[in-house]
Amino acid sequence: MSSVSRRPHGALVVVSIAVLLSAAGASAQEPPSSPPADAGPPASEVPPGLTPEEMAEIEKAFGGETQQGVPASTSAPPDARPGGGLPLSIPGAGSGTNFLDLSFILDVAAAGFSSKEPLQGGAHDPTRNGFNLQQLELSIGSVVDPYFRFDANIVYSQFGVEIEEAYGTTLALPYSLQVRAGQFLTRFGRMNATHPHAWDFVDQPFAMSRVFGAEGNRGLGVELSWLTPLPWFVEVTGSATDATGEATARSFLGASNDRVLSPLDLQLTGAVKQFFPLSDDLSLLWGLSAATGPNPTGYRNRTDVYGTDLYLRYRPITAASDTLVTLQVEALYRRRQVPDDVLTDYNGYAQLAWRFSQRWATAARYELGTAAHGQDGEVAADPLDPEWTKNRDRVSVNLTFWPTEFSRLRLQAARDDARWRDEADYSVFLALELVTGAHGAHAF
């Protein structure tokens, strides 16, 4: 998910507050010459605006040297300011306390399908008649120190627990650079890097699951992004990740047991995002993406995926209005080397969403996927989808109601026409989402 306002300017404020509160923890490594605990801290160590008596009360409230039997510090942080940044602690105070944003997001849906074998490909899609637990997501986020932020998304299902994302992000690199390291969703296109609670539909477009897998393209690796100094917003991102994973690297090594023996065995992903404020009420985000990596069909056989995405957003701010209209389009071209041939196919979707009041919205989406063609231009056998011998398209419409900002009800219907089947499939979903805890803002 690439956001215009992704630079964590507010992180310094959070860190400053955390540093102030850490001073209240009273160092567990107090020198022998320190005054008695009931005397309060020396005046020189009291933050401006607080009296020694007030500081003593804060220390008492935060547990002094221990809190619930746990030492306030196991190691004292350095007092120096590496790189000229903020101090890691207030002089005389112990190590700080990180503030943890924690939230649970529950997505459940009742579903009905006309077919006994629905073609839903997303891991969070409703896939059977009756009730479906799409996910229970635990979202964790915290500024670790002035230099790093930690984020994780842990997903609980009926059959297990999965670490969907867990990564660290730098906060203080020069030249508008930023690095992520860990396990993360790659920033290919617009949809791939998002989670179900940020979608305008109950299910993900089948273009994503067909090309990248049921969970979207992600992996262990490192990512570098650069906010260019151009007069308009331009962000360039590149990442290197493992190309394995049955549900996360479907067009690449997937579920094969191939190992990383050289840099050529990694998946490389690049993206360029440009933002244009067309007016006070209208804005445009346009992106170009590419991913390349090995596939398991033969020695040095590779897969290349190219994409473009567009997001047009209309929200009147010059007059009081609850109206929000968005147009989102994404197209992917995939090229795969297989024994004695090269397969190509196209996949994409276009969706229009209209929030016409504070609590109500409606949306419509069209999706298209073509059969794989060989170098001779004819439909060819696809080792990933052998039944996909003709084109497929799907039309979905929905109506969404928000009782509050922490809950959402969505009714959705779809017609899925896979031309290799005798007749089209129909589906209807009624989905409920509940959010509790602190959860960060979504990307633009």
ROVEX-389743 format. One record per residue (C-alpha): residue number from 1; z, y, x. Coordinates in Angstrom, 3 decimals, always signed. Each point is the difference from the previous one (the first is absolute). Example, Ala and Ser with C-alpha at 12.3 -4.5 7.8 and 13.67 -1.06 7.14 Angstrom:
2
REC lumvo        w        v        u
REC     1   +7.800   -4.500  +12.300
REC     2   -0.660   +3.440   +1.370
This chain:
444
REC lumvo        w        v        u
REC     1   +0.000   +0.000   +0.000
REC     2   -1.161   +3.313   +1.821
REC     3   +1.692   +3.083   -1.230
REC     4   -0.889   +3.628   +0.562
REC     5   +3.671   +0.773   +0.450
REC     6   +0.823   -3.060   +2.047
REC     7   +1.584   +1.937   +2.886
REC     8   +3.759   -0.342   -0.595
REC     9   +0.906   +3.695   +0.385
REC    10   +3.075   -0.634   -2.171
REC    11   +1.178   -2.660   +2.430
REC    12   +1.579   +2.639   +2.264
REC    13   +2.069   +1.279   -2.902
REC    14   +1.180   -3.536   -0.812
REC    15   +0.812   -0.663   +3.643
REC    16   +1.920   +3.291   +0.251
REC    17   +2.115   -0.939   -3.021
REC    18   +0.530   -3.489   +1.410
REC    19   +1.107   +1.470   +3.341
REC    20   +2.449   +2.331   -1.758
REC    21   +1.520   -2.860   -1.979
REC    22   +0.150   -2.194   +3.093
REC    23   +2.303   +2.587   +1.518
REC    24   +2.389   -0.821   -2.811
REC    25   +0.207   -3.588   +1.179
REC    26   +2.359   +0.918   +2.922
REC    27   -1.055   -1.710   +3.212
REC    28   +1.341   -3.488   +0.578
REC    29   -0.129   +0.736   +3.740
REC    30   +2.358   +2.968   -0.023
REC    31   +1.352   +0.837   +3.508
REC    32   +3.734   -0.470   +0.624
REC    33   +0.536   +3.766   +0.177
REC    34   -1.143   +0.518   -3.585
REC    35   +2.520   +1.644   -2.344
REC    36   +1.694   -2.094   -2.730
REC    37   -2.128   -0.936   -2.983
REC    38   +2.023   +2.227   -2.353
REC    39   -0.644   +3.056   +2.163
REC    40   -3.699   +0.177   -0.967
REC    41   -2.940   +0.483   +2.374
REC    42   -0.061   +2.789   +2.589
REC    43   -1.473   +3.216   -1.286
REC    44   -2.857   -0.257   +2.522
REC    45   -1.147   -3.271   -1.623
REC    46   +0.085   +1.195   -3.612
REC    47   -3.467   +0.795   -1.425
REC    48   -0.501   +3.669   -0.917
REC    49   +1.315   +0.874   -3.453
REC    50   +2.786   -2.620   -0.006
REC    51   +3.639   +0.532   +0.917
REC    52   +1.866   -2.630   +2.085
REC    53   +1.972   -0.937   -3.123
REC    54   -3.194   -0.532   -2.018
REC    55   -1.479   -2.093   +2.792
REC    56   +3.146   -2.158   +0.060
REC    57   -0.327   -0.586   -3.748
REC    58   -3.647   -1.082   +0.456
REC    59   +1.031   -2.397   +2.750
REC    60   +2.650   -1.457   -2.268
REC    61   -2.484   -0.415   -2.848
REC    62   -2.476   -1.860   +2.247
REC    63   +2.575   -2.397   +1.350
REC    64   +0.882   +1.391   +3.424
REC    65   -0.437   -2.568   +2.763
REC    66   -0.676   -2.901   -2.355
REC    67   -1.515   -0.382   -3.415
REC    68   +0.949   -3.107   -2.008
REC    69   +1.114   -1.675   +3.202
REC    70   -3.300   +0.596   +1.837
REC    71   -0.010   +2.151   +3.156
REC    72   -1.831   +3.284   -0.478
REC    73   -1.849   -0.487   +3.262
REC    74   -0.898   -2.792   +2.376
REC    75   -1.643   +2.243   +2.572
REC    76   +0.024   +3.723   +0.474
REC    77   -3.438   +1.668   -0.188
REC    78   -1.094   +2.268   +2.827
REC    79   +0.816   +3.671   -0.373
REC    80   -3.197   +1.087   +1.752
REC    81   -3.031   +1.239   -1.897
REC    82   -2.948   -2.120   +1.195
REC    83   -3.239   +1.896   -0.304
REC    84   +1.833   +3.110   -1.163
REC    85   +0.594   -1.485   -3.474
REC    86   +3.052   +0.120   -2.221
REC    87   +3.264   -1.277   +1.477
REC    88   +0.743   -3.603   -0.901
REC    89   +3.627   +0.881   -0.725
REC    90   +2.337   +2.930   -0.291
REC    91   +2.034   +0.297   +3.221
REC    92   +3.186   -2.030   -0.284
REC    93   -1.239   -2.055   -2.959
REC    94   -0.805   -3.696   -0.045
REC    95   -3.303   -1.595   -0.911
REC    96   -1.634   +1.160   -3.227
REC    97   -0.538   -1.659   -3.354
REC    98   -3.513   -0.571   -1.344
REC    99   -0.596   +0.852   -3.618
REC   100   -1.774   -2.908   -1.706
REC   101   -2.311   +0.514   -2.984
REC   102   +0.145   -3.182   -2.028
REC   103   -1.790   -0.919   -3.208
REC   104   -0.936   -2.999   -2.125
REC   105   -3.249   -0.035   -1.979
REC   106   -0.522   -2.669   -2.652
REC   107   -3.472   -0.773   -1.386
REC   108   -0.339   -2.568   -2.806
REC   109   -2.831   -0.613   -2.459
REC   110   -0.850   -2.027   -3.066
REC   111   -3.602   -1.206   +0.225
REC   112   -2.602   -1.733   -2.128
REC   113   -3.302   -1.426   +1.301
REC   114   -2.969   -1.453   -1.865
REC   115   -0.774   -2.303   +2.930
REC   116   +2.104   -2.886   +1.284
REC   117   -0.848   +1.085   +3.565
REC   118   +0.273   +3.804   +0.299
REC   119   -1.729   +1.574   +2.986
REC   120   +2.910   +2.259   +0.943
REC   121   +0.069   +0.159   +3.810
REC   122   +2.922   +2.305   +0.802
REC   123   +3.373   -1.460   +0.926
REC   124   +1.707   +2.475   -2.361
REC   125   -2.447   -0.471   -2.879
REC   126   +1.068   -1.780   -3.193
REC   127   -1.678   -3.409   +0.337
REC   128   +1.087   -2.106   -2.979
REC   129   +0.622   +0.200   -3.721
REC   130   +3.515   +1.058   -0.834
REC   131   +2.438   +1.849   +2.206
REC   132   -0.682   +0.852   +3.639
REC   133   +2.309   +1.359   +2.682
REC   134   -2.368   +2.143   +2.013
REC   135   +2.602   +0.948   +2.561
REC   136   +3.465   +1.301   +0.712
REC   137   -0.383   +2.366   +2.924
REC   138   +2.849   +1.161   +2.205
REC   139   -1.059   +3.238   +1.676
REC   140   +1.978   +1.189   +3.012
REC   141   -0.470   +3.191   +1.981
REC   142   +2.021   +1.985   +2.506
REC   143   -0.359   +2.534   +2.766
REC   144   +1.410   -1.894   +2.974
REC   145   +0.312   +2.982   +2.340
REC   146   -2.027   +3.113   +0.831
REC   147   -2.763   -2.212   +1.399
REC   148   -0.466   -2.957   -2.384
REC   149   -0.048   -0.870   -3.687
REC   150   +0.411   -3.528   -1.388
REC   151   -1.621   -1.286   -3.204
REC   152   -0.137   -3.439   -1.582
REC   153   -1.150   -1.588   -3.248
REC   154   +1.426   -3.418   -0.802
REC   155   -1.466   -1.796   -3.004
REC   156   +1.868   -2.600   -2.072
REC   157   -1.935   -2.412   -2.187
REC   158   +0.977   -3.001   -2.106
REC   159   -0.738   -2.259   +2.951
REC   160   +1.191   +1.839   +3.085
REC   161   +0.469   +3.185   +1.980
REC   162   -2.653   +1.745   +2.084
REC   163   +0.130   +2.801   +2.546
REC   164   -2.961   +2.016   -1.208
REC   165   +0.450   +2.901   +2.416
REC   166   +2.511   +0.856   +2.728
REC   167   -0.912   +2.639   +2.539
REC   168   +1.164   +2.958   +2.007
REC   169   -1.719   +3.386   +0.082
REC   170   +0.308   +2.649   +2.687
REC   171   +1.141   +3.490   -0.983
REC   172   -0.282   +2.089   +3.140
REC   173   -3.230   -0.787   +1.878
REC   174   -1.954   +2.992   +1.340
REC   175   -3.562   +1.022   -0.873
REC   176   +0.362   -1.000   -3.687
REC   177   +0.072   -3.689   +0.886
REC   178   +1.960   -2.668   -1.843
REC   179   +0.513   -3.718   +0.695
REC   180   +1.022   -2.825   -2.334
REC   181   +1.051   -3.391   +1.319
REC   182   +1.039   -3.147   -1.833
REC   183   -1.489   -1.655   -3.070
REC   184   -1.903   +2.347   -2.292
REC   185   -2.879   +0.291   -2.435
REC   186   -3.010   +1.388   +1.857
REC   187   -1.330   +3.375   -1.107
REC   188   -3.413   -1.325   -0.929
REC   189   -1.253   +1.970   -2.971
REC   190   +2.347   +1.250   -2.678
REC   191   +1.257   -2.963   -2.018
REC   192   +0.910   -2.408   +2.810
REC   193   +3.001   +1.944   +1.321
REC   194   +1.622   +0.464   -3.435
REC   195   +2.562   -2.061   -1.903
REC   196   -0.178   -1.078   -3.683
REC   197   +2.280   +2.780   -1.239
REC   198   -2.561   +2.546   +1.277
REC   199   -2.960   -1.615   -1.807
REC   200   -1.612   +1.393   -3.125
REC   201   -0.549   -3.554   -1.267
REC   202   +2.080   -3.150   -0.394
REC   203   -2.212   -1.963   +2.412
REC   204   -1.837   +0.879   +3.204
REC   205   -3.816   +0.253   +0.148
REC   206   -1.551   -3.365   +0.850
REC   207   -1.902   +1.699   +2.836
REC   208   +3.276   +0.187   +1.931
REC   209   +1.051   -3.626   -0.537
REC   210   -3.509   -1.337   +0.639
REC   211   -0.446   +1.824   +3.306
REC   212   +3.549   +0.282   +1.387
REC   213   +2.090   -2.552   -1.882
REC   214   +2.532   -0.234   -2.790
REC   215   +2.572   +2.180   +1.799
REC   216   -2.423   +2.583   +1.407
REC   217   -0.872   +0.381   +3.664
REC   218   +3.085   +0.162   +2.181
REC   219   +1.349   -1.455   +3.234
REC   220   +2.269   +0.396   +2.971
REC   221   -1.271   +2.653   +2.344
REC   222   -0.087   +3.633   +1.001
REC   223   -1.697   +3.052   -1.496
REC   224   -0.780   +3.422   +1.434
REC   225   -0.874   +2.985   -2.184
REC   226   -1.048   +3.518   +0.961
REC   227   +0.031   +3.108   -2.161
REC   228   -2.893   +1.967   +1.463
REC   229   +0.192   +3.781   +0.591
REC   230   -3.114   +0.643   -2.111
REC   231   +0.224   +2.808   -2.592
REC   232   +0.093   -2.577   -2.836
REC   233   +2.138   -3.131   -0.267
REC   234   -1.490   -2.837   +2.064
REC   235   +2.071   -3.046   +0.964
REC   236   -1.305   -2.752   +2.288
REC   237   +1.761   -3.379   +0.020
REC   238   -0.513   -3.142   +2.059
REC   239   +1.956   -3.261   +0.025
REC   240   +0.019   -3.408   +1.665
REC   241   +1.585   -2.853   -1.966
REC   242   +0.083   -3.784   -0.124
REC   243   -3.063   -1.298   -1.819
REC   244   +1.842   -2.997   -1.483
REC   245   +1.533   -0.511   -3.431
REC   246   -1.369   -1.918   -2.970
REC   247   +0.828   +2.817   -2.438
REC   248   -0.355   +2.959   +2.370
REC   249   -3.025   -0.587   +2.262
REC   250   -2.312   -1.968   -2.269
REC   251   -3.287   +1.175   +1.517
REC   252   +1.322   -0.480   +3.530
REC   253   +1.928   -2.944   +1.479
REC   254   +1.921   -0.471   -3.241
REC   255   +2.020   -3.201   -0.180
REC   256   -1.544   -1.529   +3.125
REC   257   +2.203   -0.991   +2.915
REC   258   -1.979   +2.056   +2.520
REC   259   +2.138   +1.887   +2.508
REC   260   -0.411   +3.354   +1.695
REC   261   -1.506   -0.761   +3.403
REC   262   -1.579   +3.405   +0.670
REC   263   -0.278   +3.445   -1.626
REC   264   -3.143   -1.281   -1.735
REC   265   +2.251   -2.232   -2.118
REC   266   +1.717   +3.015   -1.612
REC   267   -1.128   +1.852   -3.088
REC   268   -0.903   +3.609   +0.756
REC   269   +0.074   +2.542   -2.838
REC   270   -1.003   +3.652   +0.026
REC   271   +0.012   +2.686   -2.681
REC   272   -0.792   +3.693   -0.366
REC   273   +1.501   +1.981   -2.897
REC   274   -1.061   +3.519   -0.964
REC   275   +1.665   +2.200   -2.598
REC   276   -1.705   +2.958   -1.710
REC   277   +1.848   +2.387   -2.362
REC   278   -2.949   +0.908   -2.225
REC   279   +2.106   +2.404   -2.073
REC   280   +3.610   +0.573   -0.997
REC   281   -0.354   -2.742   -2.615
REC   282   -2.551   -2.351   +1.569
REC   283   +0.155   -1.955   +3.269
REC   284   -2.010   -2.717   +1.709
REC   285   +0.920   -2.712   +2.491
REC   286   -2.856   -1.883   +1.674
REC   287   +0.331   -2.892   +2.405
REC   288   -2.080   -2.271   +2.197
REC   289   +1.383   -3.322   +1.263
REC   290   -1.066   -2.939   +2.150
REC   291   +1.616   -3.284   +1.025
REC   292   -1.217   -2.683   +2.383
REC   293   +1.474   -3.307   +1.113
REC   294   -0.689   -3.678   +0.643
REC   295   -0.593   -2.570   -2.724
REC   296   +0.529   -3.771   +0.328
REC   297   -3.568   -1.176   -0.745
REC   298   -1.037   -0.308   +3.661
REC   299   +0.537   +1.138   +3.573
REC   300   +0.033   +3.814   +0.157
REC   301   -1.162   +0.328   -3.602
REC   302   +1.206   +3.297   -1.404
REC   303   +0.420   +1.856   -3.272
REC   304   -0.643   +3.719   -0.465
REC   305   +1.101   +1.954   -3.067
REC   306   -1.075   +3.597   -0.651
REC   307   +1.319   +2.153   -2.816
REC   308   +0.063   +3.436   -1.501
REC   309   +2.437   +1.410   -2.538
REC   310   +0.196   +3.161   -2.067
REC   311   +2.934   +1.441   -1.921
REC   312   -0.544   +3.046   -2.217
REC   313   +3.111   +1.508   -1.604
REC   314   +0.229   +2.698   -2.665
REC   315   +3.430   +1.393   -0.824
REC   316   +0.308   +3.518   -1.421
REC   317   +2.667   +2.008   +1.795
REC   318   -1.220   +3.426   -1.055
REC   319   +1.355   -0.631   -3.522
REC   320   +2.750   -2.146   -1.482
REC   321   -1.567   -3.401   -0.648
REC   322   +0.825   -3.719   +0.221
REC   323   -3.657   -0.918   +0.458
REC   324   -0.959   -2.118   +2.995
REC   325   -3.486   -1.466   +0.423
REC   326   -0.968   -2.183   +2.968
REC   327   -3.227   -1.713   +0.988
REC   328   +0.247   -2.737   +2.630
REC   329   -2.995   -1.833   +1.460
REC   330   -0.087   -2.568   +2.793
REC   331   -2.931   -2.047   +1.332
REC   332   +0.031   -2.754   +2.649
REC   333   -2.858   -1.638   +1.932
REC   334   +0.849   -3.275   +1.747
REC   335   -2.026   -1.728   +2.723
REC   336   +1.023   -3.468   +1.256
REC   337   -1.439   -2.177   +2.715
REC   338   -0.123   -3.680   -1.026
REC   339   -1.804   -2.923   +1.628
REC   340   -3.757   +0.723   +0.031
REC   341   +0.258   +3.000   -2.338
REC   342   +1.549   +3.412   -0.715
REC   343   +1.456   +0.559   -3.473
REC   344   +0.282   +3.401   -1.691
REC   345   +1.497   +1.097   -3.293
REC   346   +1.103   +3.166   -1.799
REC   347   +3.211   +0.590   -1.930
REC   348   +1.499   +3.077   -1.591
REC   349   +1.623   +1.711   -2.946
REC   350   +0.159   +3.377   -1.737
REC   351   +2.906   +1.100   -2.186
REC   352   +0.777   +3.085   -2.053
REC   353   +3.603   +0.795   -1.014
REC   354   +1.137   +2.731   -2.377
REC   355   +3.647   +0.956   -0.466
REC   356   -0.229   +2.038   -3.185
REC   357   +3.720   +0.674   -0.514
REC   358   +3.232   -0.279   +1.931
REC   359   +0.582   -3.592   -1.089
REC   360   -3.444   -1.347   -0.908
REC   361   -3.114   -0.909   +1.985
REC   362   -3.134   -2.076   -0.397
REC   363   -2.458   -1.432   +2.516
REC   364   -3.262   -1.945   +0.241
REC   365   -1.375   -1.998   +2.945
REC   366   -3.322   -1.683   +0.841
REC   367   -0.283   -2.595   +2.790
REC   368   -3.013   -1.701   +1.581
REC   369   -0.468   -2.775   +2.545
REC   370   -3.310   -1.478   +1.126
REC   371   -0.747   -3.532   +1.139
REC   372   -0.326   -0.561   +3.737
REC   373   -3.543   +0.242   +1.338
REC   374   -1.364   -1.420   +3.226
REC   375   -2.373   +1.554   +2.500
REC   376   -2.982   -1.077   -2.107
REC   377   +1.293   +2.040   -2.939
REC   378   +0.732   -3.055   -2.121
REC   379   +3.367   -1.012   -1.441
REC   380   +1.736   -2.150   +2.606
REC   381   +2.916   -2.426   +0.002
REC   382   +3.250   +1.893   +0.540
REC   383   +2.704   -2.000   +1.826
REC   384   +2.720   +2.240   -1.479
REC   385   -1.267   +0.068   -3.606
REC   386   -2.428   -2.893   -0.548
REC   387   -0.036   +0.568   -3.776
REC   388   -0.949   +3.694   +0.366
REC   389   -3.765   -0.547   -0.381
REC   390   -0.671   +2.978   -2.278
REC   391   +1.329   +3.491   -0.526
REC   392   +3.321   +0.719   -1.682
REC   393   +1.198   +3.111   -1.796
REC   394   +3.179   +0.905   -1.884
REC   395   +0.895   +2.851   -2.354
REC   396   +3.671   +0.905   -0.607
REC   397   +1.692   +2.635   -2.172
REC   398   +3.686   +0.775   -0.420
REC   399   +2.598   +2.255   -1.578
REC   400   +3.197   +0.936   +1.860
REC   401   +3.303   +1.369   -1.302
REC   402   +2.902   +1.242   +2.140
REC   403   +3.333   +0.087   -1.897
REC   404   +1.399   +1.679   +3.128
REC   405   -1.101   +0.342   +3.608
REC   406   +1.854   -3.271   +0.758
REC   407   -1.752   -2.238   -2.549
REC   408   -3.559   -0.669   -1.091
REC   409   -1.775   -2.011   -2.706
REC   410   -3.717   -0.771   +0.320
REC   411   -2.376   -1.737   -2.422
REC   412   -3.270   -1.158   +1.564
REC   413   -3.060   -1.937   -1.159
REC   414   -2.976   -1.227   +2.039
REC   415   -3.343   -1.800   -0.262
REC   416   -0.891   -1.981   +3.133
REC   417   -3.605   -1.196   +0.229
REC   418   -0.525   -2.451   +2.853
REC   419   -3.650   -0.881   -0.497
REC   420   +0.367   -3.502   +1.441
REC   421   +2.208   -0.849   -2.982
REC   422   -1.353   -0.751   -3.443
REC   423   +1.806   +2.897   -1.674
REC   424   +2.095   +3.032   +0.822
REC   425   +3.799   -0.153   +0.273
REC   426   +2.303   +2.320   -1.952
REC   427   +3.570   +0.953   +0.835
REC   428   +2.810   +2.187   -1.302
REC   429   +3.176   +1.062   +1.821
REC   430   +3.193   +1.732   -1.043
REC   431   +1.831   +1.020   +3.166
REC   432   +3.462   +1.438   +0.575
REC   433   +1.145   +1.734   +3.180
REC   434   +3.575   +1.062   +0.800
REC   435   +1.049   +2.003   +3.055
REC   436   +3.525   +0.507   +1.234
REC   437   +1.132   +1.752   +3.155
REC   438   -1.629   +2.571   +2.248
REC   439   -3.696   -0.539   +0.516
REC   440   -2.287   +2.256   +2.018
REC   441   -2.861   +1.978   -1.453
REC   442   -3.374   -1.703   -0.273
REC   443   -2.961   +1.042   +2.134
REC   444   -2.366   +2.651   -1.364
